[in-house]
Amino acid sequence: MNIPYEKIFNTIALFAPIKLGVKIKKIGQKLKVKSNLRYISKNKKEVIKKLKEKIKNNQKINVIFYIYDETKWKSQSIYDIFENNDKFTPYIFVSKNCSPKNNMNFQTKNDIKKVYNFFENKKMRVVYAYDFEKDDYIPFDEMPVKPDIVFYSHPWYIYETQGPVMVSRYAVTCYIPYFLATSISPIEYYTRFHQYVENHYVLNDLIKNYYAKNMDNKGKNLKSTGHPMLDYFYLNRNKKYENKNYTIYAPHWSVDKNNNLHWGTFLDLGYKILNFAKTHPELNWIYKPHPCLESYLITNKYFSKDEIDLYRKEWKNIGQIMETGDYLDLFMQSKALITDCGSFETEYFLTQKPLIHLKSNIDPTPFNPSVDKIVKSCYEAENFDELEKILNEVLIKNNDYKSDQRKKVYDELNYENNYAAKNILEDILNCLK
């Protein structure tokens, strides 16, 4: 029996003084986590046994990718490798995230349909895991397709019946973040979700070792495999690209201290970069905001919707706006990237083109050891004066004076020669031997 420790202790806390009540709630939270971990561990043996029987009987293993945002779909190479293996059948389960209405991530039914259509248009095996008539979440074990393995790409806003604790009763749970691990913030590796998921795949040993030393379980569910976002570069390493000389401006959403990252520089630089772009249309500009940026600015009353619409219109007048999740071809066709988005730092680094990191002045969360190595080999600007000098030197005068430094780090990290999908498939097969 899974005892509802958190609810019990929260009720007790209501009758205690405030400081004592906070301590009582924390005890309840810890007991709940420990109880759920025991529950997951108990389920794991039976699930693995069931999957081994399916393979023994030549039955296919159903691999589920749970998705609620198509712009953050980064696991295509893993879906494809399972699709091409005769032991597995991959599916996309499209659901609704459970963020509240006043949250920038809140979704409508139309948002869910948009996600579904994205995968349907790609001719992938996609089904709804949300009941529109009942306006409710469908527990995964009540779906027409019964999951055997479930891959998550988001660690938050997952409804309980679709989360790793409940799913552990009948499937192996795996996590590949939709972003490349970037910061040292515990939000990337130490939420309840990260403790509950059975296999957490990370980019490399630098990140794995950092996470492990800060986790209660010492990282026993961490596996260093590479990331499917970077498989694009492995699979297309011999592809020839048309050089369109795009200059991409990709601002992050974390523009204030009301979040865990504090990376965003849009409030200081958003209009200044737009004005620079207006005076240099020859640089072939693309504006690629983080999917959460504009909703965050509106929700937190930095800008009205009309002001955001006007800002976008000005970008459209001089260049393009890019908002889809399929942007790596665009990166390869570009001249340079200007960004404060940590995940983009690693992706774009593999193009070996000039990368300009915008450094926040609001006490940004430090990068993890892997990204820190990359950023230090690239251009950094703390204000617009520094940025303008870099843009004039690197983009206007075409003097990429940090090229050799980047190449040295590129060779050290060796990301291009790693095929994450293959490594993850092999790990799953080893679990089922």
LODRENTI-671364 format. One record per atom (N, C-alpha, C): residue in one letter; x, y, z. Coordinates in steps of 0.05 Angstrom, whole numbers, plus 5000, padded with zeros to 4 digits. Layout:
N
aXYZ
...
//
This chain:
433
m501749765000
m500050005000
m501850255000
n501150454982
n502650694981
n501350905000
i502450945023
i501151115043
i501451415035
p499251565037
p499251855028
p500552035050
y503251995054
y504652135075
y504352445072
e504552545048
e504652835045
e501952955053
k499752825045
k497152935053
k496652925083
i497552705095
i497252675124
i498852895139
f501352935131
f503053135145
f502153415139
n501153465115
n500053725108
n497653795126
t496053595131
t493753635149
t494653695177
i496553545187
i497653595214
i498853875216
a500253965195
a501554225194
a499554455197
l497054415188
l495054625190
l494554705220
f495054525238
f494454575266
f496954645282
a499154685269
a501654745282
a502455035277
p504155155294
p505255425288
p506655425261
i506955665249
i507855685221
i510555545216
k512555615233
k515255495229
k515255195232
l513855105253
l513654815257
l512054685235
g509954815225
g508354715203
g510054665178
v511954855172
v513654825149
v515454575152
k516554535176
k518154305181
k516554045178
i514154045188
i512453805186
i511853745157
k511253945141
k510753905112
k513153785098
k515553875105
k518053775093
k518453475100
i517753405125
i518053125133
i516152955116
g513653055113
g511652915096
g512652875068
q513853085057
q514853075029
q517052855027
k518852855046
k521052655045
k520052375047
l518052335065
l516952065069
l515451975044
k514152165031
k512752095006
k514652004985
v516852154982
v518852084961
v520051804967
k520751754992
k521851494999
k519851264994
s517251315001
s515151114997
s514851064967
n514851274950
n514551234921
n516951094909
l519351144919
l521751014909
l521650714915
r520650644939
r520350354946
r518250224927
y516150374922
y513950274904
y515050224876
i516650414866
i517750394839
i519750154837
s521350134858
s523349914858
s521949644859
k519849624874
k518249374875
k517049304848
n516049504834
n514849454808
n516849374786
k519249474788
k521249444767
k521749154759
k522048984779
k522748704774
k520548564758
e518048624766
e515848494752
e515548594723
v516048854719
v515848974693
v517948854674
i520448844684
i522648734667
i522048444661
k521048294680
k520348014676
k518147994654
k516148174654
k514048164634
k515248224606
l517048424604
l518148494578
l519948274567
k521348144585
k523047914576
k521347694564
e518947644577
e517147444567
e516047514539
k515447774535
k514447864509
k516547814487
i519047884493
i521147834473
i521547534468
k521447384489
k521747094487
k519546974469
n517147094471
n514846994455
n514547144428
n516647284421
n516647444395
n514447644393
q513747764416
q511847984417
q513448244417
k512348444403
k513848704402
k513448864428
i515449014435
i515449194458
i514349464449
n512349564462
n511149824455
n512750054470
v514050224454
v515650444464
v514050704460
i513450834483
i511751074482
i513451324487
f513051524470
f514251784474
f511951974482
y512052054507
y509952234518
y510652524512
i508952664497
i509552934487
i507153124491
y507753364500
y505653574500
y506453834487
d508853834475
d509754074461
d511553994438
e510454034414
e511953944390
e514454104384
t514554354394
t516954524389
t519354414405
k518754234424
k520954124441
k521453834435
w520553744412
w520953464403
w523853434394
k525453284410
k528253254404
k529152964402
s527252784401
s528052494402
s527452344377
q527452484354
q526852354329
q528752124323
s531252154328
s533251944322
s532651694339
i531651724363
i530951494380
i528451354370
y526451514363
y523951404351
y524751244326
d526451354309
d527151224284
d528650964289
i530450954308
i532050714313
i530350494324
f528250564341
f526350364350
f524550264327
e523850454310
e522150384287
e523550184269
n526150204267
n527650024249
n528649774263
n527849724287
n528649484302
n526149304305
d526449054298
d524148874296
d523048784324
k524348874345
k523448804372
k521549014384
f521349244370
f519849474382
f517849604363
t515849724375
t514049894359
t513750164374
p514750384363
p514550644377
p511950784371
y510950934391
y508551094389
y509051374401
i507651574391
i507551834405
i504851854419
f504851904445
f502451954461
f502352264465
v500352384454
v500052674457
v498052734480
s498852884499
s497152954522
s497253254526
k495953344547
k495853624555
k497553654580
n499153864581
n500653904606
n498654004627
c499353984652
c497354054673
c498154314687
s499254504672
s499854764684
s497254924687
p497055094708
p494555244713
p494155464692
k491855584692
k491055784672
k492856034673
n493756104696
n495356354699
n498256304693
n498956064684
n501755994679
n502356034649
m504856114643
m505556164615
m505455914598
n505555674611
n505555424597
n502755304593
f500655444602
f497955344600
f497255274571
q495855044568
q495054954541
q492054934538
t491155004514
t488354964507
t488054704491
k485654634484
k485154394468
k486354424440
n486254674430
n487454724404
n490454684404
d491754744426
d494654694429
d495254394427
i493554234440
i493953944439
i493653844410
k491653944397
k491153854369
k493453934351
k494654164356
k496954254341
k499254064344
v499753964369
v501853774374
v501253514358
y498853424360
y498053174346
y498453204316
n497653424304
n497953464276
n500853474267
f502553574284
f505453584278
f506453304272
f505753114290
f506752834286
f505252684264
e502752744262
e501152614240
e502252704213
n502952954210
n504053054185
n506852924179
k508152834199
k510752694195
k510352394191
k507752314189
k507052034184
k508051844206
m508051954231
m508851794254
m506451664267
r506951474284
r504851324298
r503951484322
v501851634320
v501051824341
v498151784350
v497751794377
v495051774388
v494651974410
y492152054415
y491552234437
y491552084464
a492752204484
a492552094511
a490952294529
y489252444515
y487452634529
y484652604518
d482652594536
d479852554528
d478552824525
f478052914500
f476853174496
f474053194506
e472452984503
e469652994512
e469453024542
k471052874556
k471052884586
k472853104597
d474453224579
d476453424587
d478153314610
d479353074604
d480852934625
d483152774613
y485052714630
y487452564622
y486752264622
i487852124602
i487351834600
i489851694613
p489451544634
p491651394645
p492851214624
f495551204623
f496851064600
f496050764599
d495450644622
d494750364622
d491950314612
e490450534607
e487750504595
e487650584566
m490050634555
m490250694526
m489950444510
p488950464485
p488750234467
p491450094463
v493550244462
v496250134461
v497350124489
k498149894499
k499149864526
k502249914527
p503050114542
p505950174542
p507649964556
d510049924545
d512049754558
d514449924567
i515050124551
i517150314558
i516050594553
v516450784571
v515451054567
v517851244569
f518151404548
f520151614548
f518851884554
y519852024574
y518952294580
y521052494569
s520152734562
s521952944553
s521753194570
h519653204587
h519153434605
h519053334634
p520353454652
p520253364680
p518053504696
w516453674684
w514453824699
w511753834684
y509653904699
y506953924688
y505953664677
i506653444690
i505653174682
i503453094701
y501153024690
y498952944707
y499552674721
e498652644745
e499552424762
e499152144749
t496852104736
t496351834724
t498051774700
q499451984690
q501251954667
q504251984676
g504652014702
g507352054712
g508851794719
p511451814724
p513151574727
p512351394750
v511251504772
v510551324795
v508351134786
m506151234775
m503851064767
m504650894743
v506251004725
v507050854701
v508950624708
s510350644730
s512350444737
s510950174743
r508350174747
r506849924752
r506949734728
y507149854704
y506949684680
y509049744658
a510749944662
a512650014641
a515250114654
v517450084638
v520050204646
v519950504639
t520750674658
t520650964653
t523351074646
c523551244626
c526051354617
c525751654613
y527851804616
y527752094613
y530052194596
i529352334574
i531352474558
i530352764557
p531552954570
p530553234570
p530353344542
y528353514538
y527953644512
y530253854507
f531653914528
f533854114525
f536453964531
l538654084523
l541253984530
l541954094558
a542853914576
a543453994603
a545354234602
t544754444618
t546154694615
t547254804641
s545554804661
s546254954686
s546954754708
i547754874731
i548254714755
i545854714773
s543654824764
s541254844780
s540054574786
p539254514811
p537954254818
p535454194802
i534254404790
i531754364775
i532254184750
e534854154743
e535553984720
e535953694727
y536253634753
y536853364760
y535753274788
y534453444803
y533853374831
y530953434839
t529153444820
t526253454828
t525353174834
r522853144844
r521752884849
r521852714824
f521152834802
f521052694776
f523752554771
h525852704774
h528552604768
h529252364786
q528152364810
q528652144828
q526951894821
y524551944810
y522751724805
y523251584779
v524351724759
v524751594733
v526951384735
e526651164721
e528550934725
e531150974709
n530951094685
n533351144669
n533351434660
h535351584670
h535651864663
h538151884645
y537751924619
y539951934600
y541152214599
v543852234602
v545152494602
v547352504580
l548252744575
l549952794552
l552652664554
n553952704577
n556752594579
n557452554608
d559852454613
d560752394640
d561252644657
l561952864644
l562353114658
l559753194673
i557453164659
i554853234670
i553953014690
k554352764682
k553552544699
k554952564727
n557452614727
n559052624752
n558152854769
y557553084756
y556653314772
y553953264785
y552153154769
y549453094780
y549752884803
a551252674798
a551352454817
a552352534845
k554252714846
k555352794872
k553452964887
n551353064874
n549353234888
n546653094892
m546452834884
m543952694886
m543952494910
d541652464922
d541452274945
d542151994936
n541351914912
n541851644903
n544551614889
k546251824890
k548951824878
k548851764848
g546551834836
g546451814807
g546051534796
k544851354812
k544651074803
k542851044779
n541051234774
n539351224750
n540351384727
l542751494729
l543951654708
l545551484689
k545351534663
k546851384643
k547851584622
s550451574618
s551751754599
s551651634571
t550051754553
t549651644527
t549951844504
g550152104510
g549852304489
g546952394489
h546352574472
h543552684470
h542552664441
p540052574437
p539052544410
p538952804394
m538953034408
m539053294394
m541553314377
l543653194386
l546253214372
l546652984352
d544852794352
d545052574332
d544752684304
y543452914301
y543153044275
y545953074262
f547853164278
f550553224268
f552052964261
y551552754276
y552652494270
y551552374244
l548852394241
l547552274218
l547952434193
n548552694195
n548852864172
n551652974169
r553652824180
r556352924180
r557552954152
n556452814132
n557552834105
n555653004086
k553553114098
k551653264082
k552753544074
k552153624050
k553053894040
k550754084043
y551254324054
y549254524059
y549554774042
e547354894035
e547455144021
e547955364042
n549955534037
n550655744056
n548855984051
k546956034069
k545056264067
k545856494085
n548056454099
n549156674116
n547056804135
y545356634146
y543456734166
y544956824191
t544157054202
t544957134229
t542457094247
i542756924267
i540356844283
i540556974310
y538357104318
y538057214345
y536057044360
a536956904381
a535256704395
a535256774425
p533456944434
p533357024463
p531856824480
h532856784505
h531656604525
h529456754539
w527756604553
w525456714567
w526056814595
s528256734608
s528756774636
s529857064641
v528257264637
v529157544636
v529257684664
d528357544685
d528457664711
d529157454732
k528857524758
k529657344779
k527357164788
n525157174775
n522857004782
n522956734770
n525456624768
n525856354757
n528556264767
n529356024759
n531755904770
n534255954754
l533956094731
l536256114712
l537356394710
h535656604706
h536556884703
h538456924679
w538056784658
w539756814634
w538857024615
g536257074614
g535157244593
g536157534593
t536757634570
t537757914567
t535958074549
f533557974543
f531858104523
f531058384533
l530458424558
l529558684568
l531758894562
d534258824564
d536459014558
d537159034529
l537058804515
l538258794488
l536258744465
g533858664471
g531958594450
g531558804428
y531059054436
y530659264417
y533259364405
k535359364420
k537959454410
k538959264388
i538559004391
i539358814370
i537558854346
l535058904350
l533158954328
l534159204312
n534859414326
n535759654313
n538359614298
f540159454309
f542659394295
f541959234269
a540059054272
a539258884249
a538159064226
k536659274234
k535459454214
k537559594198
t539859654211
t541959794197
t543859604182
h543459344186
h545159144172
h543458914161
p541658984142
p539958774130
p541558574114
e544058644106
e545658454090
e546358204106
l545958204133
l546657974149
l544457754149
n542357804135
n540257604131
n539157494157
w537657654171
w536957604199
w534657404203
i534857254224
i532657084233
i532257124263
y529857174271
y529157204299
y527856944308
k529156814328
k528256554337
k527956564368
p525656664378
p525356674407
p524856404420
h525656374445
h524956134460
h521856114460
p520755864458
p517755844457
p516355974480
c517656014503
c516356124526
c516756424529
l518556544513
l519356824518
l517057014517
e515557014495
e513557224491
e511257194510
s510456944516
s508356904536
s509256984564
y511856944570
y512957024596
y512857334598
l513657474577
l513757764577
l510957884581
i508957754568
i506157844571
i505057774598
t505357524607
t504357434633
t505457604656
n507957674654
n509257834675
n509158134671
k507458214651
k506858494646
k509258674639
y511258554626
y513458714615
y512658844589
f510958694573
f509958804548
f507058714545
s505558874530
s502858794523
s503058614498
k500858474492
k500758314467
k501158494443
d500058724443
d500258914420
d503258984416
e504659034438
e507459104436
e509158874425
i508558634434
i509958394424
i509358364394
d506858394387
d506058364358
d507558574341
l507858814351
l509259024336
l512258954333
y513358854355
y516158774355
y516658554334
r514858354333
r515058144314
r514758254285
k512958434282
k512458554255
k514958694245
e516458824263
e518858954254
e521058754246
w521158524259
w522958314250
w522158204223
k519558164219
k518658064194
k519258254171
n519358514177
n519958714156
n522858694146
i524658584163
i527458574155
i528558294152
g527058094162
g528157824161
g525957614164
q526557404179
q524557184184
q524257134214
i521957014220
i521556914247
i521356614246
m522956474263
m523056184263
m522156084290
e520055904290
e519055814316
e518655514317
t519355364297
t518955074298
t521354944312
g520954684319
g523054534332
g525154424313
d524554434287
d526454334266
d528254564256
y530354614270
y531954854263
y534954794258
l535754544259
l538554484256
l539554524227
d537854474207
d538654544180
d539254844178
l537555004192
l537855294192
l540455364205
f541255234227
f543755284240
f546055234220
m545955014205
m548054944187
m548255134163
q546055274157
q546055464135
q546755754144
s547355784169
s547656054181
s550456154181
k550756404189
k553456524191
k554256544221
a552256594238
a552856634267
a550356614283
l550656564309
l548456554328
l548956754351
i546956914357
i547057094380
i544956994400
t545756914424
t543856784442
t544656804471
d542656784489
d543156744517
d541856484527
c541156314508
c539856064514
c541955844516
g542255734540
g544355534545
g544255294528
s541855184523
s541654934507
s542654984478
f542055214467
f543055284440
f546055294439
e547355374461
e550255404461
e551555144452
t550654914462
t551954664455
t551154584427
e548554604420
e547654524393
e549154684371
y549154944375
y550355114354
y553355084352
f554555014375
f557454984376
f558354774356
l556754564351
l557454354333
l557554444304
t556454674297
t556654784270
t559454894265
q560954954286
q563655074285
q563555354275
k561255484274
k560955754266
k561055944290
p561456204286
p561556394308
p559056394326
l559556364352
l557356354371
l557856584391
i555856764394
i556056994411
i554156964434
h555356934458
h553756894483
h553257164496
l550657214501
l549757454515
l549657394544
k551357534560
k551657474588
k549757654604
s548057524620
s546157674636
s547457814659
n546358044667
n547358194690
n545658164715
i543857954715
i542157914738
i542857654753
d545457624758
d546357394774
d545557124761
p546457074736
p545556824723
p546556574737
t544956364735
t545756104746
t548156004729
p550355914743
p552655824728
p552055584710
f553555564688
f553355334670
f554655094683
n553854854673
n555154614682
n557954604669
p559754414678
p562454404667
p562654384637
s560854234625
s560854184596
s560354444580
v558154584587
v557454824573
v559355054579
d560355064604
d562255264611
d564755254594
k565655014587
k567954974569
k567355094542
i564955054532
i564155144506
i563955454505
v562555564525
v562155864525
v564756014527
k566655904543
k569256044546
k570856044520
s570155864501
s571655864476
s570256034455
c567956154462
c566456314443
c566556604451
y565056774436
y564957054441
y562957114463
e563557294482
e561757364503
e561357674504
a558857754509
a558258044511
a556458084535
e557358274552
e555758334576
e553958574572
n554258724551
n552558954545
n552559004515
f551059204506
f550759244477
f553359354465
d554859524480
d557359634469
d559259404462
e559559204480
e561258974475
e560158814452
l557558774451
l556258624430
l556758754403
e556359014402
e556659154376
e559559134365
k561559144383
k564359114374
k564758834363
i563658624376
i563958354366
i562558324339
l560158424337
l558658404312
l560158534289
n561258774294
n562658914273
n565158764265
e566558654284
e569158524278
e568658244265
v566758094277
v566457814268
v564557794244
l562357944244
l560457914222
l560858114199
i561558364206
i561858564185
i564558544172
k566658514188
k569458494178
k570258204172
n568558014180
n569057734176
n571757634189
n572257744213
n574657664227
n573857484251
d573757224246
d572957034266
d575456954282
y576257124300
y578857094314
y578856884336
k576556764342
k576556544361
k576156274349
s576456264323
s575956014308
s577755784319
d580255834322
d582155614331
d581555524359
q580755714376
q580055644404
q577655464405
r575655524388
r573155364387
r573855084377
k575555074356
k576254814344
k577654634364
k579254744381
k580654584402
k578654454421
v576654604430
v574654494448
v572754304433
y572254364408
y570554184392
y571853914390
d574453904385
d575853644384
d575853504411
e576153654432
e576253534459
e573553394466
l571353534460
l568753424468
l567753194450
n568553204424
n568052974406
n565052904404
y563253094406
y560353044405
y559452934378
e560753024357
e559752954330
e559952654325
n561852524338
n562252234333
n560652054352
n558752164367
n557152004386
n554351974375
y553251734375
y550551674365
y548851594389
a547451794401
a545951744426
a543751534422
a542351544400
a540151364396
a541051074397
k543351014385
k544450744385
k545250664414
n546450854429
n547250794457
n544750744474
i542650884470
i540150854486
i538850594479
l538750524453
l537550274445
l539150034458
e541750054457
e543349844468
e542949814498
d542550044512
d542050034541
d539449894547
i537349964531
i534749834535
i534949534529
l536349454508
l536649164502
l538149024524
n540149154536
n541649034557
n539948994582
c538049174587
c536249144610
c534348914606
l533848834581
l531948624575
l533248354570
k535948344572
k537248084568
k536747904591
//
